Amino acid sequence: MTSFEIKRDFHIHTNFSDGFSSAEEFINFGIEKNIEQICFTDHYSYFKPGVTDETMTHYFDTIQRLKEKFAKKIQIFVGIEVDTSSVTDFSKLGYYSWDLILFEYVFNLPTWDRIFSEVRKFSHDFPNKNIGFAHTRFSRVTHAKFDEVMSVIREKNLIIELNTGYQNYLDRWFNYLDEENRFSVGSDAHYLEQLGNISGALNFLKRRNIPIDRVIEL
């Protein structure tokens, strides 16, 4: 194994949201592909298929049971992807022991600064959780604001996802990221065949000379 080969995928959608396979089908496929760690991150959303306040406990408990069932074959983690265009109250998330919470669309919306402040507050209230930004592009952040935003991200140890489905690491602002940042890698798999496709993310790290240990392990 070279220094830029890791076998994990921390962004997967099952039929709990808009994926096309069950969590157990993804797990079995991951075992076949010799993937060592996977994290399910189904949508928490009211605008598209996903986990809601009413189904969150069922989703969480299902993944937890699968984590125990397959513990000897693959490491499984339970995460969630928060649709900030529809979910504005994050408080319910704090009641669950998520392995990873990814907030999506934060910097895509005109109200990005308010949403970013809410994520910052959530990370302050729950400092022991792995909190990050899904397939983010800093599209609404001006040059004058970028340093301030990045300072908060680094201070709070927030995670920036490198997402091969969206190839968000091609955003020009990613040229300013380095080993001071924490990263996660994910395929954004909705189909089984997409699982484990993280080569683009790893190539980004290699090009930027960012050590592989800046990629989180859960």
N, C-alpha and C positions, 0 to 999 in steps of 0.2 A: 504494500500500500504506500503510495507516494504521499507527500505532505498535503496534496490537494485532492485527495480522494476520501470522501466521507460517505457513509451509507445511511443518510437520514433524510426525512421529508416532513417538514413541519407545516404543511398547508394542504389539507385534503378535505374535500366535500363529499359527503355521503348522501343517501336518499333521505336523511333528516332535513336536508335543505335542497339544493339543486344539483346534487350529484346523481349519478345513474347506477350506483351499486351500493349495497349495504356496507356497513362498517366491517362486518366479518368477511365479506368478499374482498375488501381492500386488504385486510390483514393477511388472508391466505395468499393473495397475490404478492404482497410484500415479502412474505416468507419464501415464496418461490424465487423471488428476485434477490434474495439474500440481503434485503434491507434490514438494518439493525434497529432503527428508531423511526416511528411515525407518530405524528400528532394530528388528530382530527380537529378541524376548525370550521365547523358548520356555521352558516350565517345566523346571526341574531338580528332579525329584521322584520319589519312589518310591510315593506314594499315588495319583497320577493320571497320565494319559498325559503323557509328557515325556522329556526328555533324561536319560540315566543316565550313570554313570561309564563304562560300556562304549560308549555312542554319542556321547559328548561331542565327541570328535575329529572324527567324521564330520559332525556338525551344524556345528561351527565351520568346518571346511574348506569345506563346501558354501556357507555364506553368504559366506565369503571369496572363493570363485570367482565367485559372483554379483556381488559388489562390484566385481570387476575387469571382468566382462562388461558391466555396465551403467554403468560409470563416467562415460561421456559423457552419460548421460541423467538420472541420479538418484544422489544420494549414499545409499549403503547402509551400515549399521553392524550389527555383530554383538554382541548382548547376550544376557543370560540372566536369567530370573526364578527365584530360589531359594525353593523351598517349605520354609520353616524349621520347618514342622510335621513334615516327614519327613527332611530333610537336616540333620544336626547337625555334620558335618565339612565345613568350607568349603575345606579346604586344596587340593583338586584345582583349584579355580577359579583359583588363583594361577599355574598353568602356562600359561594362555591369555591372549592379548592382547585381552581383551574391551573393547569400546567403552563398554559400560554393564552394570553388575550391579545388579539390583533384588532386594531381599530382601522377601518377602511374609509377612504374618501376624505380624510381629515383635511388635507391640503388642496383638495379639488373644489371645495365649496366656497362661495363668497363669504360665508361666515367662519372661515377656517380659524381665525384667531380666537373666537369664542370657543369653538370645539377643541382646539389645541389646549386652551386654558382648562377646560373640563377634564381632558385626559391627564393633564399635569396634576390637577387636584386629585383625581382618582389614584394616580401613582403615589401621591403623598399620603393618601388615606390608607392605601394597601401596598406598602413598600416592599413586601416580600413576594409579590406576584411578578411573573415575567410579562411585561407589558410592552407592546410595540405597535408599529404601523404596517399594515398590510399593503403590499404592492404600491407603496406611496410614490408619488411624484410631487415635487415641490412647486407645482404649477402656479399656485396663487401667491407664493411667497416672493416678495420683492427682494432685490439685492440688499436693500437697507435693513430688511428684517431677517435675512437668512442667518447671519451670525448669532443673533439673539435666539432664534429658534434652535439652532444647533447647540448653543450653550446649554439650553434647558434640556435637550435630549441627552447630552453627555452627562450633565449634572445628575439627572434623574435615572441614568443608566437605562434609558428607553431603547428599545430594539428597533432596528430598521431591517425590514424584510427584503431579501433579494429574491424576487419572484420570477421564475423562468416562464410562467404563463404570460405575464404582462411585459417581461423584460424591462422592468422599471429602472434597472440599474443603468440603462442608456440615457436616463435623464441627465442633463448637463451638470446639475447640482451634485450628482454623485461623484464628480471629479474632486470634490472637496471633502469627501469622507475618507477616513483613514483608520488606523488602529485604535484611535480614541473612541470609536463607535463600536457598539455591539450589533451583531447581525444574526438573523435567522435565514434559513434557506428553505424554499418550498416550491413545489411544482404547480400549486393551485389545481391539483388533479380533480376532475369531475368524472373522468373515465379511468378504468383500471390501467389502461396502457400508458397513461400519463404519470403514473406513480413512480417516484424516484428520479424524475427528470430534473436534475439540479445542475447540470454541467455549465449552463450559462452563468449561473450565480458563482460557481467556483472559478470560472474563467475571469470574472470580474475581479475577484479577490486577488487572483494571481497577477493580473495586469497592474493592479494598484499596489502590489507588494504588501498586502494586508495579511497578517498571519492567520492561518486557518483556526487558531484557537480563539479568534474573535467571533467565531460562529458559536452560538449558544448550544449547550447540551442541557437537556431537561432532566 
